[in-house]
Amino acid sequence: MVPLGERFPTERELAEQLEVSRVTVREALRALEQAGFVEIRRGRHGGAYVLRSELKQSKTRARKVFREMGDELDDAIDFRRAIEPTIAELAAERHTEEQLAHAVELLEDSRHVPPTGFRGADSRFHLALAPMAQAPSLAAAAGDVQLRLSELLAAMPILEESIRHSHAQHRKILGAIEKRDPERARAAMLEHIEATAVLLHGIG
């Protein structure tokens, strides 16, 4: 965790530490800046700094939930890394046209919900992918993943930039599934999970 007022590691260092792309790190830092968690400074001593300013109620709640979860957060994220990319991979191989149409409909609906309804729409989209894998145990595990992260995600401020980025990643995942490209579906889902992980750790 980065102390208040201190600077985050560079984008390159964060990308190497978290094993994600620099684009993913950059998007997460922008979202954290929009939420007021960090300040992006330019120049010789530039970088992303954790703000010392008074936190709003939603940010305070998110940090409280983060602290309460402790090591459980990393465990839940690891569990998600193990489950959801496999679901996406199998969904690309096994989905029915009816299941695909339902997921497309949910994705479209999520673009029109108000920001306060985004978390629910996001969860419904992910849960709709699970049956497409035709693996009941994985579907049950996907529900468990959503449940374990639901409180922290619900406490997070609703950021328009994060919503736009999430929509783009959802389209990428579903596009790979539609084209029956399991390798690309797995990679797209993992990229999406890592972006969320960076954002969640950024509030701690």
N, C-alpha and C positions, 0 to 999 in steps of 0.2 A: 504494500500500500504506500502511496506517495503522500508525505505529510503536507498539511496546509501550507501554502506559500512556496512550496518547492516545485522544481521543474521535473516533468516527466522525462524519461529517457527519449532519445531521438526516435523518429519514425522507423529508421533502419534497425535500431536496437530493439524497439518494441516488437517489430515484425519478426526478428530473429528469436527473441525470448518466447513469443507466443506462437511461433511457427505459422504465421499468417502473412498475407501479402501487405505491402506498404499501403496499397489502396484501401484495404480493409481497416488498417490502423488510422489512416487519414480520415476516413468517413466516421469512424467512432469518435475521434477527437473533435471533429466538427460538431457532431451531435452533442457531445459533452459541453462544448463551448456554448452552443445554443441554449442548453439547459441551465447554464450559469455555473457549472461545476469547475470549468477551467477557463483560463484566458490564454489566447494565442498571441504571443508577442513576436514582433519582427526584429530584424537587426542582429548585431553581433551576439547579444545575449538573449536572442529569441528562443522560442519554444513554447510548449504547453505547460502552463503553471496552474497548480491547484489554487483556487480562489480562497482568500481569507474572509471574504464578505459574509454577512449574515445569511444563513440558508433559509429558504422559504419552507413552508410546512411540508410540501410534497417531497422536497429534497431531504429534509430531516427524517421523514418517514422512511424513505428509500434507504438511507444510510443505517437507520435503526434495524430494518429488516435484514440488511446486508450483514451487520454485526451479529445479529441473532442467529443467522444461518451458519456463520463460521465456516468450518471445513466442509459442511454439508453442501455449500454452493459448488465448490470444486468437484465434489463427488457427483452432484446432479449434472453438472456440465459434462463430466467424463462419461456419465451414463448416457447422456444425450448424444455425445459423439459416437458412442458404440451402437446406438439404436437407430437414430433417424437417417444417417447416410445409408445404412443397410436397407431400411424401408424404402427410401427413394430408389435405390438400385433395383430392388425386387419389383417395385411398382412399375418401373420402366419395362420390365420383362413380362409382367403378369397382369397388368390392369385390364379391366373391361372398358368398353366404350362408355357404358353407363356411368361407371365410377369416374372416368376422366371428365365427362360432361358435368358431373356434380362438382368436381374440384374446380373446373373452369368457372362455373357459376359462382362458387364461393369466392374465388379470387376476384371476379368482377364485382361482386357485392361488397367486398372489403374496400374497394376503391371509392365507395360512395357513402360509407358510414362516417359519422362525425368522429373527430379525434378521440373522444371519450369512449367510443365503441370499438376502437381499433384492436385493443388487446383481445377482446372476445372473438373478433373476426379472424385475427391471426391464429388463435388457438384452434378455431373451427377448421381453418384451412389445413393446418398440420395434422389434425386428427382425421381429416378426410383422406389424407394420403395413406394412412396406416392400413385400412382394409385393402388397398390396391396391391399390397405386397402378398396378399393371400396367405398370411402367416399369423394366426390368432395370438400367439404368444408375443410377437413383436407389436401387434396392435395394442395389447394390454400394457406392454412396457411403454409405448408412446403416450398412453394416457397417464401413466405414472410420472413420466418426465414432465408433462405439462402441469400436473398437479404440484410437483415438488418446486417448480419455478414460478408458479402462478402468483404467489404473494409478493415476491420481489418484483416481478414484471408489472403487477398491478400498481405497486408503489412508485414505479418509475414515472418521471414527468413525461407527458405526451409530446413528442418532438416531431414537427412536420418533416424535418429532414430525415429523421430516422424512419418515419412512415414511408416516405418516398423510396428510400433505399431498400426497405423491407419489401415493398411492392415489386421493385425491380428484381430482387433476388428470388421472390416467389415465382415471378414469371419465368425466370431462368430455370428454376427447378422443374416447373410444370412443363416448360418447353422441351426439356430433355426427356421427361417421362413420356410426353406425347410422341416424341420421335423414337421412342423405345431405345434410348441410348443410356444403358445402365451406368457406364463409367462416368459420363458427363453428369448424370443425375446425382450420383454419389458425391462428386466433386462440388457441384453447386450447393448441395445441402450442407456439406461440411464447411464451405465458405460462409454460408449463412449462419451457421452455428457459431463459428469463430468470431464473426462480426458482433453477434449478440454477447458472446463471452467477454470481448474487449469492452463493450459498453457497460456490462454489469460490473466488471471489476473496476471500471473507472469511477464508480460512485463511492467506492469504499473509503 
